[in-house]
Amino acid sequence: MSKFNKGKKKKMQALSTASLPDIIFILLFFFMVTTVMREQDVIVEVKVPDASEIVKIKKRELVDYINIGIPVDIDLYGSQPVIQLDGAIGDLDKIGPWIANNKDARDEAVQSKIVTSLKVDKDTKMRIVTDVKQELRKAEALKIMYSSSAKERTVSAKK
């Protein structure tokens, strides 16, 4: 009569999963904090002009961005100002279909609230901006805003 049972195998104890939800939430929180959401790849270098009377947009999901400026890769795109629609270089005739696709991708209730933001390099000639605005008018994208950086308002002394 021995105390040890040599012939019987012990059953393996069940693995405790009580701390598993804690670990999952810690990982989820870590990735939410450390992840950076990038809106689009930068193909066009844009130095926005300064403005004193600016308003911040509250609903950024209703804004379509058009960048106009000198391309970052001059060897590939040349040294003249180009138009960037989302993550690709586009021509003037691609603006209308691009606006229509962006409008169709959104809910019908918010389609009338979509704003097109022109982010234009401050050294860009006005001709290309006027051409883009004409194409936006043809595509019935009539809500347009210009992106700029903030500067302090200067008050001139009246005498």
C-alpha positions in Angstrom: 0.0 0.0 0.0 1.9 2.9 -1.3 0.9 6.5 -1.2 1.9 7.1 -4.8 -0.2 5.8 -7.7 2.2 4.9 -10.4 -0.3 3.6 -12.9 -2.9 6.4 -12.9 -2.3 9.5 -15.0 -3.3 12.8 -13.5 -5.8 15.0 -15.3 -4.5 18.3 -16.5 -6.1 21.2 -14.8 -8.1 23.6 -16.9 -6.4 26.8 -17.9 -7.8 29.9 -16.3 -9.2 32.4 -18.8 -10.3 35.0 -16.2 -7.6 37.5 -17.1 -8.0 37.1 -20.9 -10.4 40.0 -21.3 -8.1 42.3 -19.4 -5.2 41.4 -21.6 -7.3 42.0 -24.8 -8.5 45.4 -23.5 -5.0 46.4 -22.7 -3.8 45.5 -26.2 -6.8 47.3 -27.7 -6.1 50.4 -25.7 -2.4 50.3 -26.6 -3.1 50.1 -30.3 -5.7 52.8 -30.2 -3.4 55.2 -28.5 -0.3 54.6 -30.6 -1.9 54.4 -34.0 -1.8 57.5 -36.1 -4.5 57.9 -38.8 -3.0 59.5 -42.0 -5.5 61.1 -44.3 -3.6 60.8 -47.5 -0.1 60.4 -48.8 1.7 63.7 -49.6 2.6 64.0 -53.3 2.3 67.7 -53.5 4.3 70.1 -51.3 2.0 72.8 -49.9 3.0 75.8 -47.9 -0.3 77.3 -47.0 -0.7 81.1 -46.6 -1.3 82.8 -43.3 -4.8 84.2 -42.4 -6.1 86.0 -39.4 -9.9 85.2 -39.8 -10.0 81.4 -39.8 -12.6 78.9 -38.6 -11.9 75.3 -37.7 -14.0 72.6 -39.3 -15.8 70.4 -36.8 -16.9 67.5 -39.0 -13.8 66.6 -40.9 -15.4 63.6 -42.4 -17.5 65.9 -44.6 -14.5 67.5 -46.2 -12.9 66.5 -49.5 -9.3 67.8 -49.9 -7.7 69.0 -53.1 -4.0 69.9 -52.9 -2.4 72.2 -55.5 1.3 72.8 -55.6 4.7 71.7 -56.7 5.2 67.9 -56.6 7.5 66.4 -54.1 9.0 64.1 -56.8 10.0 66.6 -59.5 11.6 63.9 -61.6 8.3 62.0 -61.9 5.8 64.8 -62.1 7.8 67.8 -63.3 8.2 71.2 -61.7 4.9 72.8 -62.6 2.1 72.9 -60.0 -0.2 69.8 -60.1 -3.5 68.8 -58.6 -3.6 66.0 -56.0 -7.0 64.3 -55.5 -6.8 61.9 -52.5 -3.6 60.0 -53.0 -3.0 60.5 -56.7 -2.2 63.2 -59.2 -5.2 64.2 -61.2 -6.1 66.4 -64.2 -8.8 69.0 -64.4 -11.2 66.6 -66.2 -10.8 64.0 -63.3 -12.2 66.5 -60.7 -15.9 66.0 -61.7 -15.9 62.2 -61.5 -13.9 62.4 -58.2 -16.5 64.7 -56.7 -19.3 62.4 -57.8 -17.6 59.3 -56.4 -17.0 61.0 -53.0 -20.6 62.2 -52.9 -21.9 58.7 -53.7 -19.7 57.1 -51.1 -21.4 59.1 -48.3 -24.9 58.9 -46.8 -27.6 60.7 -48.7 -28.5 62.8 -45.6 -25.0 64.4 -45.5 -24.4 64.9 -49.3 -25.6 68.5 -49.2 -23.2 69.3 -46.4 -20.0 68.2 -48.1 -17.3 70.9 -48.3 -14.3 70.9 -50.7 -11.1 72.2 -49.2 -8.5 73.7 -51.5 -5.1 73.4 -49.9 -3.0 75.6 -52.3 0.7 76.4 -52.1 1.1 80.1 -51.5 3.5 80.5 -54.5 1.0 78.8 -56.9 -0.4 81.0 -59.7 -4.1 81.8 -59.5 -4.8 80.4 -63.0 -4.8 76.7 -61.9 -6.9 77.6 -58.8 -9.5 79.3 -61.1 -9.5 76.3 -63.4 -10.1 74.0 -60.4 -12.9 76.2 -59.1 -14.6 76.2 -62.6 -14.5 72.3 -62.6 -15.9 72.3 -59.1 -18.7 74.6 -60.2 -19.5 72.2 -63.1 -19.6 69.3 -60.7 -22.0 71.3 -58.5 -19.5 71.3 -55.5 -20.3 74.9 -54.5 -19.1 74.8 -50.9 -15.4 75.6 -51.1 -13.0 76.6 -48.4 -9.3 77.4 -48.4 -6.9 75.9 -46.0 -4.5 78.3 -44.2 -2.4 78.6 -41.1 -3.3 81.0 -38.3 -1.6 84.3 -37.7 -2.3 87.0 -35.3 -4.5 89.8 -36.6 -2.7 93.2 -36.9 -4.7 96.3 -36.0 -3.6 99.5 -37.7 -3.7 102.7 -35.6 -6.1 105.3 -37.0 -5.0 108.9 -36.6 
